[in-house]
Amino acid sequence: MIMMWSEVWQMSFNTVDAKCKVMHVGKNNPNHEYNFNNIALPAVNQGNDLGLITDDQLKFREYITTKVAKTNQILGLISKTAISKSQHIILPLYKTMVRPHLEYVTREPGMDPIIQRRR
């Protein structure tokens, strides 16, 4: 069905460079092999979409670990380079450099890196 749609709308899918992949989700998934235009699609255990990393059990561990590491790196940079540790200097740095990394794609319940790290 997707193949017919892509032909009608003249939109090709990139199956040569392995841009199209299959992720089998769940424990009882039969893990069928899928073909697109007579090319077998590779199966993967985790995927990345718009910066959000999920695995085949729909867990976000890798994403949260990456986010926590990046924010700790930025906090270390702020700590080493800030001349003064006063609140009126550190707070704007935190709001502009750290908070955007924590807030991007963390609006869903259970995806807040700070809360997940404390558990």
C-alpha positions as CSV (number, residue, x, y, z in Angstrom):
1,M,0.0,0.0,0.0
2,I,2.8,2.4,0.8
3,M,4.6,1.4,-2.4
4,M,1.5,2.3,-4.4
5,W,1.2,5.6,-2.6
6,S,4.8,6.5,-3.2
7,E,4.4,5.8,-7.0
8,V,1.2,7.8,-7.3
9,W,2.7,10.8,-5.5
10,Q,6.1,10.3,-7.0
11,M,7.9,10.3,-3.7
12,S,10.7,7.8,-3.3
13,F,11.9,6.3,0.0
14,N,15.6,6.0,0.7
15,T,16.0,2.3,1.2
16,V,19.5,2.1,-0.3
17,D,21.3,4.0,2.5
18,A,19.3,2.2,5.2
19,K,17.3,5.3,6.1
20,C,14.1,3.2,6.3
21,K,14.3,0.7,9.2
22,V,12.1,-1.6,11.1
23,M,11.8,-1.6,14.9
24,H,9.9,-4.6,16.4
25,V,8.2,-3.3,19.5
26,G,7.2,-5.5,22.4
27,K,8.2,-8.9,23.8
28,N,5.7,-11.0,21.9
29,N,6.4,-9.5,18.5
30,P,6.9,-12.2,15.8
31,N,9.7,-10.1,14.2
32,H,8.6,-10.5,10.6
33,E,11.0,-9.4,7.8
34,Y,9.7,-6.4,5.8
35,N,10.5,-5.6,2.3
36,F,10.1,-2.3,0.4
37,N,10.5,-2.3,-3.3
38,N,12.1,-5.8,-3.1
39,I,14.7,-4.6,-0.6
40,A,14.8,-6.1,2.9
41,L,14.5,-3.4,5.6
42,P,17.0,-3.8,8.4
43,A,15.7,-4.4,11.9
44,V,17.0,-2.2,14.7
45,N,16.8,-2.3,18.5
46,Q,16.7,1.4,19.0
47,G,15.8,4.4,16.9
48,N,16.3,8.1,16.8
49,D,13.6,10.5,15.6
50,L,14.0,14.2,16.0
51,G,16.5,13.7,18.8
52,L,14.4,11.3,20.8
53,I,16.0,7.9,21.3
54,T,13.7,5.0,22.0
55,D,14.4,1.3,22.2
56,D,12.3,-1.7,21.2
57,Q,10.6,-1.8,24.6
58,L,9.7,2.0,24.2
59,K,12.1,2.9,27.0
60,F,14.0,6.2,27.0
61,R,17.0,5.2,29.0
62,E,19.6,6.1,26.3
63,Y,17.9,9.4,25.7
64,I,17.8,10.3,29.4
65,T,21.4,9.3,29.9
66,T,22.5,11.4,26.9
67,K,20.5,14.4,28.2
68,V,21.9,14.1,31.7
69,A,25.5,13.8,30.4
70,K,25.1,16.9,28.1
71,T,23.6,19.0,30.9
72,N,26.4,17.9,33.3
73,Q,28.9,18.9,30.7
74,I,27.4,22.3,30.3
75,L,27.1,22.8,34.1
76,G,30.8,21.9,34.4
77,L,31.7,24.5,31.7
78,I,29.7,27.1,33.5
79,S,31.3,26.2,36.8
80,K,34.8,26.5,35.4
81,T,34.3,29.7,33.4
82,A,32.0,31.8,35.5
83,I,34.0,34.5,37.3
84,S,31.3,35.0,39.9
85,K,29.1,32.4,41.5
86,S,26.4,34.9,42.3
87,Q,22.8,34.2,41.5
88,H,22.4,37.1,39.1
89,I,25.1,35.6,36.9
90,I,24.6,31.8,37.2
91,L,20.8,31.9,36.8
92,P,20.7,33.5,33.3
93,L,23.5,31.1,32.2
94,Y,21.5,28.2,33.5
95,K,18.3,29.4,31.8
96,T,19.9,29.9,28.4
97,M,22.4,27.1,28.3
98,V,21.1,24.2,30.5
99,R,17.3,24.4,30.6
100,P,16.7,24.1,26.9
101,H,18.5,20.8,26.8
102,L,16.3,19.5,29.7
103,E,13.1,20.8,28.3
104,Y,13.4,19.7,24.6
105,V,11.2,16.6,24.0
106,T,10.6,16.1,27.8
107,R,7.0,17.1,27.9
108,E,5.6,13.5,28.2
109,P,5.1,12.0,31.6
110,G,8.0,9.8,32.7
111,M,10.5,11.5,30.4
112,D,11.9,14.2,32.7
113,P,15.7,13.5,32.9
114,I,16.0,15.0,36.4
115,I,13.1,12.9,37.9
116,Q,14.4,9.7,36.1
117,R,17.9,10.2,37.4
118,R,16.7,10.5,41.0
119,R,14.8,7.2,40.9
